[in-house]
């Protein structure tokens, strides 16, 4: 393949891949973003997602270029630099600040900005402390230190941070995805697991509702006490009124306030600062209530679908649906079980190849045979489309496993993405973690390919195809050839020579987690001390059988209630019972105009005591 043909083919591939990625990112943003989110948040999420996913397109092309071009002539050098530094600022500065600004309960823009900076200040202080510690260590170890060496070590530390998360996510996802697909092929077993987990899901929803009720009562109490003031504080009153408009008051109107327990959210002193904190709690409470309710409603919908599949017919709602829904149900009823099993087997094979590639990292040295299956496949390709395709598929699968795990981890449930209803905080959280993990995922993928070994073996072979010598034995090679750079990706992030020990032994973490996921070891170990964290029923366990029966009764009662009143009831409320006609989105700031505060002298601003009246 000539250089001109290479440039033309790969340029077309870059443009086509970029265009597809633009459309795919726009589709994801439209599917998951709440329509009421401000355009500033949505734009930041769109840019972060586009650049965060761009590595899936760029890295296969980069490997293909490296087959035919020296790294200095690789046309992806500048795109990689742009993506690296742009995602760096998005992941560590812009997106976290936007998320904190969105979640801050202050009334004024200045207060929200100061609150966002303060919230992130502790994290930045920790980062600066690590940088200073790294500088001290480098100064002790290295006799001569320059800016390039210092920056390289900082990049390596960031890679360790990301690699740790990637290995944890992969250790779960590589096993969970094939297992989930295989189990999904048996709808009766899936329905049994839904019944088994129904009570826990409903309990989480009720806990979130209970917490939100306490916050709403505290807001109403603050409003009532402020209205009793003889000397009215217009700014505080307007602030409280705007927050009350966001509250789903119907949750507490029909319930008497409990006198047996103390409301921990009730304010002792009411001013702009303390009420801003309460407003922030309200925003978090609404998000948790909404996410747990969405999960509960999805559980009810899943039961309807599974029972229809087991009965062998489409549900009534699908009879009047569009042709795509009808096609889905035809596939689900006729081919679904066998298709899921085939995909489970394919994903299982892909996972085994990746796990084996991680294991080979422990044994790979320059000049040794390539042991990774994916590395062998890429080694026999000649560049161009064949290399791009052979690299793209495993990278796409690794990315899918990583981000599937991120959404499934239980402690991240507050930031779970839900269709057409994800608020800016959840979107930004997923966006900046995608940016943070992208380069670590790409680096780990190259390690799985034994990519450096592939390139060095090709460059240092005898005419008969045998290896001439190892890099360490060849005195004519530069000292750092074992860590030589071949792709533009590696050229931008460095050779990671300072963390060779982490590269070599970190796959042990993935292997342990993969085994624990495959055999459910953590749940079995905890069960020995009486802690039940099983996500599916165990054979012969009477407590689990009772839990299944309780889940059946709970779901039957809730579905009967929903069939009588509908998911929204008879009033103009959304799925979680928040009156949307009065307030728009519960996460969108109320646009009530502020009133000017006038004191007796006619000035626009009163004294500090007037602007921040404390109500006891």
C-alpha positions in Angstrom: 0.0 0.0 0.0 1.5 3.3 -1.1 1.6 6.3 1.2 -0.9 8.2 -0.9 -3.4 5.4 -0.9 -2.8 5.0 2.9 -3.6 8.7 3.5 -6.6 8.7 1.2 -8.1 5.5 2.7 -7.4 6.4 6.4 -8.6 10.0 5.9 -11.9 8.8 4.6 -12.1 6.4 7.5 -11.4 9.2 10.0 -14.1 11.4 8.5 -16.6 8.6 8.2 -15.9 7.5 11.8 -16.1 11.1 13.1 -19.4 11.6 11.3 -20.9 8.4 12.7 -19.7 9.3 16.2 -21.2 12.8 16.0 -24.6 11.3 15.1 -24.3 8.5 17.8 -23.4 11.1 20.5 -26.3 13.3 19.5 -28.6 10.2 19.7 -27.4 9.3 23.2 -27.8 12.9 24.4 -31.3 13.1 23.0 -32.3 9.7 24.5 -31.0 10.3 28.0 -31.1 14.1 28.6 -34.2 15.6 30.2 -35.6 18.2 27.7 -35.6 20.9 30.5 -31.8 20.7 31.0 -30.1 24.0 30.2 -28.3 24.1 26.9 -25.0 24.8 28.7 -25.0 21.5 30.5 -26.2 19.6 27.5 -23.5 21.1 25.3 -20.8 20.2 27.8 -22.1 16.6 28.0 -22.3 16.3 24.2 -18.7 17.5 23.8 -17.4 15.3 26.6 -19.2 12.2 25.3 -18.0 12.8 21.7 -14.4 13.2 22.8 -14.6 10.5 25.4 -15.8 8.0 22.7 -13.4 9.3 20.1 -10.7 6.9 21.2 -12.7 3.9 20.0 -12.5 5.4 16.5 -8.9 6.9 16.6 -7.0 4.0 18.2 -7.8 1.4 15.5 -6.9 3.9 12.8 -3.7 4.7 14.8 -2.6 1.1 14.9 -3.3 0.8 11.2 -1.2 3.9 10.5 1.6 2.5 12.6 1.8 -0.5 10.3 3.0 1.6 7.4 4.2 5.0 8.7 6.7 6.1 11.2 5.2 7.9 14.2 6.6 11.3 13.1 4.4 11.1 10.0 1.3 9.7 11.7 -1.5 12.2 10.9 -3.2 11.4 14.2 -0.6 13.0 16.3 -2.3 16.4 16.5 -5.8 14.9 16.9 -4.6 12.8 19.9 -3.0 15.9 21.5 -6.2 17.8 21.0 -8.3 15.0 22.5 -5.9 14.5 25.4 -5.7 18.0 26.6 -9.4 18.9 25.9 -10.7 15.9 27.8 -8.2 16.6 30.6 -9.7 20.0 31.2 -13.3 18.7 30.8 -12.8 15.7 33.1 -10.9 17.4 35.9 -12.1 21.1 35.9 -15.1 22.1 33.6 -17.5 19.2 34.1 -17.0 18.7 37.9 -17.5 22.5 38.4 -20.6 22.5 36.2 -22.0 19.5 38.2 -21.3 21.3 41.5 -22.8 24.5 40.2 -26.0 22.6 39.1 -26.3 20.8 42.5 -25.6 23.9 44.6 -28.6 25.3 46.4 -27.6 29.0 46.5 -30.0 31.6 45.1 -27.6 33.9 43.4 -25.3 33.0 40.5 -22.3 34.3 42.6 -23.3 32.0 45.5 -23.6 29.0 43.2 -20.1 29.7 41.7 -18.5 30.1 45.1 -20.2 27.0 46.3 -19.0 25.0 43.3 -15.4 26.2 43.8 -15.5 25.4 47.5 -16.9 21.9 46.9 -14.1 21.1 44.5 -11.4 22.9 46.4 -10.6 19.9 48.7 -10.2 17.7 45.7 -7.8 20.2 44.0 -5.8 20.5 47.3 -5.4 16.7 47.3 -4.2 16.8 43.7 -1.7 19.5 44.4 -0.4 17.5 47.4 0.1 14.5 45.2 2.0 16.7 42.6 4.3 18.0 45.3 4.9 14.5 46.7 5.7 13.3 43.2 8.1 16.2 42.7 9.9 15.3 45.9 10.2 11.6 45.0 11.4 12.4 41.5 14.0 14.8 42.9 15.3 12.1 45.3 15.3 9.3 42.7 16.5 11.3 39.7 19.9 13.1 39.8 18.7 15.4 37.0 15.1 16.4 36.6 13.5 18.5 33.9 10.0 19.6 33.1 9.4 16.8 30.6 10.3 14.1 33.1 8.1 15.7 35.7 5.1 15.9 33.3 5.7 12.4 32.2 5.5 11.1 35.8 2.3 13.1 36.4 0.7 11.6 33.3 1.8 8.1 34.6 0.1 8.8 38.0 -3.1 9.8 36.1 -2.9 6.6 34.1 -2.5 4.5 37.3 -5.7 6.2 38.7 -7.6 5.4 35.5 -6.1 1.9 35.1 -7.2 0.9 38.6 -10.8 1.8 37.7 -10.6 0.2 34.3 -9.4 -3.1 35.8 -12.1 -3.1 38.4 -14.8 -2.4 35.8 -13.4 -4.9 33.4 -13.1 -7.6 36.1 -16.8 -7.4 36.6 -18.0 -6.5 33.1 -16.1 -9.2 31.1 -17.9 -11.9 33.1 -21.2 -10.2 33.9 -22.2 -9.4 30.2 -21.9 -13.1 29.0 -23.6 -14.3 32.2 -26.4 -11.8 31.9 -27.1 -12.6 28.2 -27.1 -16.4 28.9 -29.5 -16.0 31.8 -31.7 -13.7 29.9 -32.4 -16.5 27.4 -34.6 -18.2 30.1 -37.5 -15.8 30.8 -38.9 -17.9 33.7 -35.6 -17.7 35.5 -35.3 -14.0 34.8 -38.9 -13.5 36.2 -37.9 -15.4 39.3 -34.9 -13.1 39.9 -37.1 -10.0 39.4 -39.5 -11.3 42.1 -36.5 -12.0 44.3 -35.1 -8.5 44.0 -38.5 -6.6 43.9 -38.7 -6.0 47.7 -35.3 -4.5 47.9 -36.0 -2.2 44.9 -39.3 -1.1 46.4 -37.6 -0.5 49.8 -35.0 1.7 48.2 -37.8 3.7 46.6 -39.7 4.0 49.9 -36.5 5.1 51.7 -35.9 7.8 49.1 -39.6 8.9 49.4 -39.3 9.0 53.2 -36.1 11.1 53.0 -37.7 13.5 50.5 -40.8 13.9 52.7 -38.7 15.1 55.6 -36.9 17.7 53.4 -40.2 19.0 52.0 -41.6 19.4 55.5 -38.5 21.3 56.5 -39.0 23.6 53.4 -42.6 24.2 54.3 -41.7 24.9 57.9 -39.2 27.5 56.8 -41.8 29.1 54.6 -44.4 29.3 57.4 -42.0 30.7 59.9 -40.6 33.3 57.5 -44.2 34.4 56.6 -44.8 35.2 60.3 -42.1 37.8 60.3 -43.2 41.4 61.1 -40.3 42.8 59.1 -40.4 40.9 55.8 -37.2 39.9 54.0 -38.1 40.0 50.3 -35.0 38.2 49.0 -35.3 35.3 51.5 -39.1 35.0 51.0 -38.7 35.0 47.2 -35.9 32.4 47.5 -38.1 30.1 49.7 -41.1 30.6 47.4 -39.1 29.5 44.4 -37.9 26.4 46.2 -41.4 25.5 47.4 -42.5 25.6 43.7 -40.1 22.7 43.1 -41.5 20.5 45.8 -44.0 17.7 45.1 -46.2 18.8 47.9 -48.8 16.1 47.4 -46.3 13.7 49.0 -46.9 15.3 52.4 -50.3 17.0 52.1 -52.3 13.8 52.9 -49.9 12.5 55.6 -49.9 13.8 59.2 -46.5 14.9 60.4 -45.1 12.3 62.7 -44.6 13.5 66.3 -42.6 10.4 67.3 -39.5 11.4 65.4 -37.4 14.5 64.9 -37.0 15.9 61.5 -33.3 16.1 61.1 -33.7 18.5 58.1 -35.6 21.2 60.0 -33.7 24.4 60.3 -33.0 26.0 63.6 -31.9 29.3 62.1 -33.2 30.4 58.7 -31.2 32.6 56.5 -29.9 32.6 52.9 -27.0 30.3 53.7 -28.8 27.7 55.8 -31.7 27.6 53.4 -29.3 27.2 50.4 -28.0 24.1 52.1 -31.5 22.8 52.5 -32.2 23.6 48.8 -29.2 21.5 47.9 -30.5 18.6 49.9 -33.9 19.0 48.1 -32.2 18.7 44.7 -30.3 15.6 45.8 -33.5 14.1 47.4 -35.5 14.7 44.2 -32.8 13.0 42.1 -32.6 10.0 44.4 -36.4 9.8 44.5 -36.7 10.0 40.8 -34.0 7.4 40.1 -35.4 4.9 42.5 -38.9 5.4 41.2 -37.7 5.0 37.6 -36.1 1.7 38.6 -39.3 0.6 40.3 -41.4 1.5 37.3 -38.9 -0.3 35.0 -39.3 -3.4 37.2 -43.0 -3.4 36.7 -42.7 -3.0 33.0 -40.2 -5.8 32.9 -42.6 -8.1 34.7 -45.3 -7.3 32.1 -42.8 -8.1 29.3 -41.6 -11.3 30.8 -45.0 -12.6 31.5 -46.0 -11.9 27.9 -43.0 -13.8 26.6 -43.7 -16.8 28.9 -47.3 -16.8 27.7 -46.1 -16.6 24.1 -48.0 -13.6 22.9 -47.5 -9.9 22.5 -48.9 -7.6 25.2 -51.9 -5.5 24.3 -49.8 -2.3 24.2 -47.7 -3.7 21.4 -50.7 -4.4 19.2 -51.2 -0.7 18.4 -47.4 0.1 18.3 -45.3 0.9 15.3 -43.7 -1.6 13.0 -40.4 -1.6 14.9 -42.1 -2.5 18.2 -44.0 -5.3 16.4 -40.7 -6.5 14.8 -39.0 -6.6 18.2 -41.8 -8.7 19.6 -41.7 -11.1 16.7 -38.0 -11.6 17.2 -38.4 -11.9 21.0 -41.1 -14.6 20.8 -39.5 -16.6 17.9 -35.8 -16.1 17.9 -35.0 -14.3 21.1 -33.9 -17.2 23.3 -31.5 -18.7 20.8 -30.2 -15.3 19.7 -29.3 -14.4 23.3 -27.5 -17.7 23.8 -25.5 -17.2 20.6 -24.5 -13.7 21.7 -23.6 -15.0 25.2 -21.3 -17.5 23.7 -19.7 -14.9 21.4 -19.2 -12.5 24.3 -17.8 -15.3 26.4 -15.2 -16.0 23.8 -14.3 -12.3 23.5 -14.0 -12.1 27.3 -11.8 -15.1 27.5 -9.4 -13.7 24.8 -9.2 -10.4 26.8 -8.6 -12.1 30.1 -5.9 -14.2 28.4 -4.4 -11.0 27.0 -4.3 -9.5 30.5 -2.6 -12.7 31.8 0.1 -12.5 29.1 1.1 -9.1 30.3 2.7 -10.9 33.3 5.1 -12.8 31.0 5.7 -10.6 28.0 9.2 -9.2 27.4 10.7 -7.6 24.3 11.7 -10.3 21.8 9.5 -13.0 23.2 6.7 -14.6 21.1 3.4 -12.8 21.0 1.0 -14.6 23.4 -2.1 -12.5 23.1 -4.8 -13.8 20.7 -5.7 -10.3 19.6 -2.0 -9.5 19.3 -1.5 -12.4 17.0 -4.5 -11.5 14.8 -3.3 -7.9 14.5 0.3 -9.1 13.8 -0.8 -11.0 10.7 -2.8 -8.0 9.2 -1.0 -5.8 6.7 -2.5 -2.4 7.7 -5.5 -0.6 6.2 -9.1 -1.9 6.8 -8.1 -5.3 8.0 -6.1 -3.8 10.9 -8.7 -1.3 11.7 -11.4 -3.9 11.8 -9.3 -6.4 13.9 -8.5 -3.6 16.4 -11.9 -2.0 16.5 -14.0 -5.1 17.6 -12.1 -6.0 20.7 -11.7 -2.3 21.7 -15.4 -1.7 21.3 -16.1 -4.8 23.4 -13.7 -3.8 26.2 -15.3 -0.3 26.2 -18.8 -1.8 26.5 -17.7 -4.0 29.4 -16.2 -1.1 31.2 -19.1 1.3 30.9 -21.7 -1.5 31.5 -20.0 -2.1 34.9 -20.0 1.7 35.7 -23.8 1.8 35.3 -24.4 -1.4 37.2 -22.3 -0.6 40.3 -24.8 -0.1 43.1 -23.2 2.9 44.8 -23.5 4.9 41.6 -27.3 4.5 41.4 -27.8 8.3 42.1 -26.2 9.0 38.7 -27.9 6.2 36.7 -29.0 7.4 33.3 -32.7 7.1 32.5 -34.3 7.7 29.1 -35.5 11.3 28.6 -35.3 12.1 32.3 -31.6 12.3 33.3 -30.8 15.5 35.0 -27.6 17.5 34.3 -25.8 16.2 37.4 -26.1 12.5 36.3 -25.2 13.4 32.7 -22.1 15.3 33.8 -20.9 12.6 36.2 -21.0 10.0 33.4 -19.4 12.4 31.0 -16.3 13.3 33.1 -15.7 9.7 34.1 -15.8 8.7 30.5 -13.2 11.3 29.7 -11.0 10.3 32.7 -11.0 6.6 31.8 -10.6 6.9 28.0 -6.8 7.0 27.8 -6.3 4.4 30.5 -8.6 2.1 28.6 -6.6 2.6 25.4 -3.3 2.1 27.2 -4.6 -1.2 28.8 -5.9 -2.3 25.4 -2.4 -1.9 23.8 -1.0 -3.9 26.7 -3.5 -6.7 26.0 -2.4 -6.7 22.4 1.3 -7.0 23.4 1.5 -4.2 20.9 5.1 -3.1 21.7 6.2 -6.7 21.4 4.4 -7.2 18.1 6.2 -4.2 16.6 9.7 -4.9 18.0 9.6 -8.6 16.9 8.8 -7.5 13.4 11.6 -5.0 13.4 14.2 -7.4 14.9 13.6 -10.7 13.0 16.2 -12.7 11.1 15.5 -13.5 7.5 14.2 -17.0 8.4 11.6 -15.4 10.7 13.3 -16.2 14.0 14.0 -13.5 16.6 17.6 -12.1 16.2 18.0 -11.2 19.9 16.2 -9.5 22.7 16.3 -5.8 23.0 18.4 -6.0 26.1 21.0 -8.1 24.4 21.3 -5.9 21.3 23.9 -3.3 22.1 23.1 -1.4 18.9 19.6 -0.5 20.0 18.9 2.6 22.2 18.7 2.0 25.9 15.0 2.6 26.1 14.0 0.5 23.0 12.0 -1.9 25.3 9.7 1.0 25.8 9.8 2.5 22.3 6.9 4.3 20.9 5.1 3.2 17.8 1.6 4.7 17.8 0.7 8.3 18.0 -1.4 7.5 21.1 1.8 6.2 22.8 3.8 9.2 21.6 1.3 11.6 23.2 0.9 9.9 26.6 4.5 8.6 26.9 6.0 5.2 27.3 4.9 4.8 31.0 8.4 3.6 31.9 8.1 4.9 35.5 5.1 2.6 36.2 6.5 -0.6 34.6 5.8 -2.4 37.9 2.1 -1.5 37.8 1.8 -2.5 34.1 3.3 -5.9 34.9 1.3 -6.9 38.0 -1.9 -4.9 37.8 -3.7 -7.7 35.7 -3.7 -9.8 38.9 -6.4 -7.5 40.2 -8.6 -8.1 37.1 -8.1 -11.8 37.3 -9.1 -12.0 41.0 -12.2 -9.8 40.3 -13.2 -11.9 37.2 -13.0 -15.1 39.2 -15.0 -13.6 42.1 -17.7 -12.5 39.6 -17.8 -15.8 37.7 -18.3 -17.9 40.9 -20.1 -15.2 43.0 -17.4 -15.5 45.6 -18.0 -12.2 47.5 -21.7 -13.1 48.2 -20.7 -16.7 49.3 -18.0 -15.4 51.6 -20.3 -12.7 53.2 -23.1 -15.3 53.6 -20.7 -17.2 56.0 -21.0 -14.4 58.4 -24.7 -14.0 58.0 -24.7 -11.1 55.4 -27.0 -11.9 52.5 -26.0 -9.9 49.3 -27.1 -12.5 46.7 -28.7 -10.9 43.6 -30.4 -14.1 42.6 -32.1 -16.9 44.6 -30.0 -19.9 45.7 -31.3 -23.4 45.4 -32.6 -24.9 48.7 -32.6 -21.6 50.6 -36.0 -21.2 52.3 -35.5 -17.5 53.0 -35.0 -16.9 49.4 -38.2 -18.8 48.5 -40.1 -16.6 51.0 -38.5 -13.5 49.5 -39.7 -14.6 46.0 -43.3 -15.0 47.3 -43.2 -11.6 48.9 -41.9 -10.1 45.7 -44.8 -11.7 43.7 -47.4 -10.3 46.1 -45.8 -6.9 46.1 -45.6 -6.7 42.3 -49.1 -8.0 41.9 -50.5 -5.4 44.2 -48.6 -2.5 42.6 -49.6 -3.6 39.1 -53.2 -3.8 40.1 -53.0 -0.3 41.5 -51.3 1.0 38.4 -53.9 -0.7 36.1 -56.7 1.1 38.0 -55.2 4.6 38.1 -52.4 4.5 35.4 -48.8 5.3 36.1 -49.6 9.0 36.4 -52.9 8.7 38.3 -55.8 11.1 37.5 -53.9 14.3 38.0 -51.4 16.2 35.8 -48.3 14.7 37.3 -45.3 12.8 35.9 -44.2 9.3 36.7 -42.9 10.2 40.2 -45.9 12.4 41.1 -44.3 15.8 40.6 -46.7 18.4 39.2 -45.1 19.3 36.0 -47.7 21.8 34.9 -46.7 24.2 37.7 -43.0 23.9 37.8 -41.5 22.6 34.6 -38.7 20.3 35.7 -37.9 19.7 39.4 -34.3 20.4 38.5 -34.7 23.5 36.5 -34.3 26.8 38.4 -37.5 28.7 39.0 -37.6 31.9 37.0 -39.5 34.0 39.5 -38.2 37.6 39.1 -36.4 38.8 42.2 -37.9 41.8 44.0 -35.7 44.7 44.9 -35.1 45.2 48.6 -35.8 48.7 49.8 -35.0 50.0 53.2 -36.4 53.1 54.9 -33.8 55.3 53.2 -34.9 54.2 49.7 -31.6 52.4 48.8 -31.7 49.2 46.7 -29.9 47.1 49.2 -30.8 46.9 52.9 -28.4 46.3 55.7 -26.9 42.9 56.3 -29.5 42.2 58.9 -32.3 43.0 56.5 -30.9 40.8 53.7 -30.1 37.8 55.9 -32.8 37.8 58.6 -32.4 34.9 61.0 -35.6 33.3 61.9 -35.5 31.2 65.1 
